[in-house]
Amino acid sequence: MTFARLADGPARAVAGAVAGSADGLVAPTSGSTGAPRDVLLPRRAIVASAQATLERLGGGGHWLLALPDSRIAGAMVRARALIADAHLAVMPDGPFTSDGFATAAAGMPPGPRYVSLVPTQVRRLLADPRGADALAGFDAVLVGGAPPGMALPPNAVETYGMTETCGGCVYDGTPLPGTKVAVGGDGRIRLGGPTLAAGYADGDDRAFETRDDERWFLTSDLGSWDGAALAVHGRADDVIITGGLNVHPTAVERALLASPEIADAVVTSVPDREWGERVAALVVLAREGATGATADAAGQVAGAAQGLGAHERPRFVLAVDAIPRTAAGKIDRSAARAIAASAAKEAP
């Protein structure tokens, strides 16, 4: 089988996969928890994913490409536009800006309009009047890649999925048509259905399993499933164990990002002789120029964390200029952990 590599040219690769001149796509994982792996996505999975999204959104519409199409989230924007025979507007090269977004949106033809974004982009747009107006003009804004950590606008749809599922396959907690969800006794989320990848290019497919003649992908995420709605609690390997108690970083991050004084945040841990690990937070304060282990940062985090359990509250806080992220825009938790550990060693 011939799979087109996104790395060799996303536009041509996606067009070939949709048209059938290629058997599918080779898409890299985000690399947020280690080295990226190449995922084999067959044409049938790409088409199924695009069609399920269009069905959930109520039909075809024009799309704005505001994410790197060398990754699955951006590549699927191209695929949806092609399958719907819709217009595809593309953001200009360079850093993401509110003005660039607004200008690209203004040039789109009339009709239903859709866009996929990561939370950081949404946050920047909402902070700028022109960006916020442009965002409000879309019929649906798919937000994925990380927990939003903020109140989303009314036209936003929170998505959950990964490269191995052709991107988002659960929208606002509800699986897309055909997608199956299960949570095992270990608390880990399992996903099934027609959007699953064929496997990895390196041949190590232990994350895929077959049960009762159904194929599943075993994610690294913890969650709960009541048969109708999925709640995602965070990655299993990100859980912080402090004093024998478990802390889910995403829950703490949501609390911190609810504060208007905190523009961005990541929660990680630093070693502790007594407790094993201490909860730590890297924060970008809304007030510019505040960096380091400042009393102001610690005070803002303490205030935002009042509703959390005592064991969940960050005990080490570091104000930074920017949260480390991967090329796909996801939080680079390994880098965040290293930054926090290094700063904690130097702290008095």
N, C-alpha and C positions, 0 to 999 in steps of 0.2 A: 504493500500500500504506500502511496505517496502523500505525505503530509507536508503542507506548506509552512515554513517557519515564519512567524511574525518578525523575528529578528532580521530576516532578509528583505523586508518591505511589507509593512502591515496592510496597506491598501490593496496591493496585488494579491497577497496571501488570502485575505478575507474574501476578495472577489472570486478567487479561484475556488475556495472552499464552498461558497454559496452557489456558484455556478455548476460545480461538480467536476471541474477540471483538476481539482485536488481532492483527495479523500478526507481531508480535514486540516486542522491546524496544529502546529507545535507551539505551545504557549508557555512561557516561563512563569513559575510561581512568584509570589511577591518577594520572597527572601526575608520576610520580617522576623523569622526565628532561626535563620540559617542560610546556607547557600541555596540559591534558586534551583529548582528542578524543572526540567522540560516535561510538560504534560501533553499527551496525545488526545486531541479532541476530534472525534469523527464528525463528518459532515452532518449526520443525522442528529447528533447531540446539539450542534450549533443551531441547526434549523429549528429543532424542538424548543430550544431555549428562547430563540427570537420570537417564535410564534406564540409561546406561552406568555411572554411579556406583553406582546401586542394584544393578546386576548384579555389579559388582566387590565390593561390600560384602556380598553374599549375600542381598539382598532388602530389602524395605521396613522402616522403623523410624521412631521418633519423632526429631525434630530440635530442637536448641536453637539459636536465632538469637542469636549473640554478636558478629556483625560488622555494620557498617552495611549495611542493605539498599538503600541508594542506590548501591551499587557491586555489581559482578557477583558477588563471592564471597558476599555476604549474600543477594542476590537469588536465587541458585541454591539456597540453603538453603530459601527459601520454595518455589521450584519443585519441589524434590525431595519436600518434605512434601506438597504438593498432588497431585503425580502418584502418590505412594504412598498417598494418602488417610490420612495419618498426622497425629499431633498435632504442633503447632509451639509450643514454649515460647519466649518472647521475654525477653531480658535487660532489666532496667529501664533507663530513660533515665539518662544521665549517664556519668561515667567508669567504665571497666571495673574491677571489684574482685573479689577472690577470694570475699568473702562474697556478693556479688550473684550470682556464677556458681554457687556452692554452693546458694544458696537457690532459684535458678531450676531447677537440676538436680534438687533434692529434690522439686519439684512436678510432675515429669514422670511420666506413667503407666508402668506396667510394660511390658516388651518391649524389643526392641533400641533402643539410643539412640545417636545420632550428633551430632557438633558439628564445625563448621569454625572454626579459630582461626589467628591469626598467631603467629609465634614469640615475640614479646614477651608475649602473653597466656599462652602455655604456660609461659614462664619465671616469670612472676608467680605462676601457680597452683602450680607445683612448689616455689616458695619458701615457701608457706604450707600448713601441715598440712591445714587444712580444704579449701583449694583442690585440693591434691594428691589427697585422698580423693575429692572430687567428680569430678575428671578421670579417676581410675581406674575410675569407675563407668560410663564410656561404652564401648560396643562398638567404636567407631572414632572417632578424633580426627583429622580432616583438617587438616594443617598446611601452609600455603602463604603466598604473598605475598612471601617472602624466604627465603634459605637459613636453616635452623634455627640453625646455629652452636652446637649443643649436642647432648647425648645425649637422644633423644626417648624417652618412655615406651613400653612394649611395645604399647599399643593405638593408637599414633600411625601415621599414614600421611602421608608427605611427598608433597605434590602439586606439580605444575608445570603452568602454563598462564597464560593472560592473558585480558583482556576479549575479545579477538578470537577466542578459542576457547571462549567461555562459561565461563571459569575453568579450573580444573584438568582436564587431559586426559591427564596422565601421572602414575601413582601409584607411588611407590617405584621410579621409573625405568622402569616398564612401562606402555606406552600402554593407555588404556582401550579396550574393544571398539570397533572402527571407526576409531580414531585411527591415523594414519600418521605416521611420523617419518623424517626424512632430515637429513643434515648435508652441506652443500656443501663445495666445495674451499676456500672462505673460512672454513670452520669454523663458519658460522652455522647454527643449528637451523631447520629447516623443518617445519611441522606441517600435516597434511591430515586429511580425514575429514568426517563429517557435522556436527561441532560448529562449523565455521568460520562466521564472520560473513559477512554479505552484502557488507560494505564499511564505509566511513566516511560519516557524514552530509555531510561537506564534499566528497565526490566524489573525493578524492585516494586512489586505491586501489593505488598502486604497490607496496605491501607484499604484495599478493596477486598470484600468478602462476599460470599454467596450463602444465603440462608433460605431454606425452603424454596429453592429455585429463584430467589430474588437477589439481585446484586446490589450491594451497598458500599458507600464510601464512609469509612470511619474517620470522622474529623478529629481534630485536636481540641475541640471546643466542648465545654460543659454547658448543659442546658436542662430545661424541663419542658415536657410536652404533654398537654392534656387531651390530645386527640384532635384538637382544632387549632391551637395557637402554640407557637414555639417561643420560649424565652431563652435568650442566650446569656450565659453568666460570665463567659470569658474563656480563655484558653486553659486547658488543664495544666500545661507546663508553666503557666504564668502565676499560678496560685502561690501566694506567699504564706508560709507557715511560721507564725510568730508565737512563741510560748505555747505551742501545740494547737493553736487556733488557725483556721484557714481564713485568708483574706483574698477576695476576688478584686484584682486591680481595677477592672472596668467599673465596678460599683462605686469605688472611691473616686475614680476619675469623673464619673457623672456628677457626684456631689460637688467636686471642686469646680467643674466647668459650669455649674449652675450659678456660680458667683459672678457678677458683672466685673469684679476686680481681677478675675483670672481669665486671660485670653486663651490659654492653651495649657495642657498638663498631661503628664504621664506619671503613673504610679508604679514603683518598682521596690526593690529592697536593698538593704546593705547588711553585711554580716554583723552579728551581735553576739558577744560571748555568753550573755545571760539568756537571751530569748531565741538564739539561733539566727533569727532575721529581724530587722526592724523595718517597718513600712517607711518608704521614702517617696518623696514627690519632687519632680522637676516641674517648675511652673514658669509660664510666660505671663508676667503681670500686664494688665491693661495699661498701666502707666509705664511709658517707655523709659528705658535707661536703668531699670532696677535689675541688677544681676548679683549673683553670689548668695551666700547663706545670710541673707538680711533679715532683720527683725520684722520688717514690713511684710516680706514674703511669708514668714512663719505665721504672722498674725492673720494674714488673709486666708491662709490654708486652715488655720485653727478655727476661724469663724465659719468657713465653708463646710468644715467637717463636723460641726456640732451635732448633726443628726445621725452620725455614724456611731457604731459601737466603739468602745474605748480601744479595742485591739485593732480596729481598722484605721484609726487616725494616724496620719503621717507623723513620725517622730523625727525625721530629718527632712528638711526642705531646702531646695536650691533653686534660686531664680536664674533663669537662663534666657538668652536672646531668642532661641528657637528650640523646639522639641526635635530630636533626631528622627528622621524619617527615611524610608527606603525610596528608591526611584519611583515606585508605584504610589507613593504618598502615605503608606501605612507607617505607624509608629515603629521605629527600630528599637525594640525593647532590649536587645542585647547591648546596643550602644548606650541606651539610657541607664542600664544597670552599671555599665563600666564608668560612666560619668559620675553617677551617684557614689559609687564605691570609692573612686579616686578622691572626690571632694570630701567624703566622710572621713577618710584617713587624715586629711590635712586640717579638718575642723578641730578646734580646741575642745 
